[in-house]
C-alpha cells in the first residue's frame, strides 16, 4: 500500500480575498507608539546619565525628558496625519460607475443587475 493512497484528498475551500489596509492605518499606529514611548525612553536615557558632577544649570534627566517630549510631539503629529488620511479614505464619496466588479464564487458568470428593465 502506498503512502499516497492513505492520505486524505484536500479539496479546495472557500476562496481567500486579501484586503489591503486602508491608507493612514500604519502611520496612525506608528505615531501613537512613538507618542507613547518617546517620553518614557527620554526619561530613561536622561536617568541613565546619572547625576552630574558639580553644579550645572540643567540635569541630564531634564534634557532627556525634554528630548523625549519633543519626539513624542512629532509622534502625535504623525498620528494625526495618519488619522486624517484614514478618515478621508473611509468617508470618501463613491464615484458613479467606478467600483469593484462582482467576483463569481464558483467560476460561473456574474449576474448583471439591469435595474429591473427586463
Secondary structure as UniProt FT lines:
FT   HELIX           3..6
FT   TURN            23..24
FT   HELIX           25..48
FT   HELIX           60..90
FT   TURN            96..97
FT   TURN            115..116
//
